[in-house]
Amino acid sequence: GSAWCVLEYARQDRTCGYAGIFKLKNDVTDNEYLFKPRGIDISQSYRVTLDNDGQSLIISGWELSQTGITIHLDEAKTSELILYEVKK
């Protein structure tokens, strides 16, 4: 296996969701994971929050689906929680 495990949950109406990204083992060549959520509407804009540092950003659904968000975790048995919701 992979060094990564990702669990994403989203509302059926695509208004919000969250993903847990877990680094399972150390791999010096694999400290970054590119997360592209599947539970989004590309016509909307989303507020995305990275729970570890509490920072958030506004990004279009299209950009989120195409570019994604790079998550950097240096050590095994660490994780990041990503929360996303339609910007109101």
Backbone hydrogen bonds, N-H to C=O, Kabsch-Sander energy under -0.5 kcal/mol:
donor,donor_aa,acceptor,acceptor_aa,energy
5,C,22,F,-2.2
7,L,20,G,-2.2
9,Y,18,Y,-2.8
11,R,16,C,-2.6
14,R,11,R,-1.8
17,G,84,Y,-2.6
18,Y,9,Y,-2.7
19,A,82,I,-2.4
20,G,7,L,-2.5
21,I,19,A,-0.5
21,I,80,E,-2.8
22,F,5,C,-3.1
22,F,20,G,-0.5
23,K,78,T,-2.8
24,L,3,A,-3.4
24,L,22,F,-0.7
25,K,3,A,-0.8
30,D,27,D,-2.6
33,Y,71,I,-2.7
35,F,33,Y,-0.8
35,F,69,I,-2.9
36,K,34,L,-0.6
41,D,14,R,-0.5
42,I,40,I,-0.6
44,Q,41,D,-1.9
46,Y,59,I,-3.2
47,R,85,E,-3.1
48,V,46,Y,-0.7
48,V,57,L,-3.1
49,T,83,L,-2.9
50,L,55,Q,-2.9
51,D,49,T,-0.7
51,D,81,L,-2.8
53,D,50,L,-0.6
54,G,50,L,-1.5
55,Q,50,L,-0.7
57,L,48,V,-2.2
59,I,46,Y,-2.4
61,G,44,Q,-3.6
62,W,42,I,-1.0
64,L,60,S,-2.6
65,S,61,G,-2.3
66,Q,62,W,-2.0
67,T,63,E,-3.3
68,G,63,E,-1.3
69,I,35,F,-2.4
71,I,33,Y,-3.3
71,I,69,I,-0.5
73,L,31,N,-2.2
73,L,71,I,-0.6
77,K,23,K,-2.5
78,T,23,K,-0.8
78,T,75,E,-0.6
80,E,21,I,-2.1
82,I,19,A,-3.0
82,I,80,E,-0.5
83,L,49,T,-2.5
83,L,81,L,-0.5
84,Y,17,G,-2.7
85,E,47,R,-1.6
86,V,15,T,-2.9
87,K,45,S,-2.9
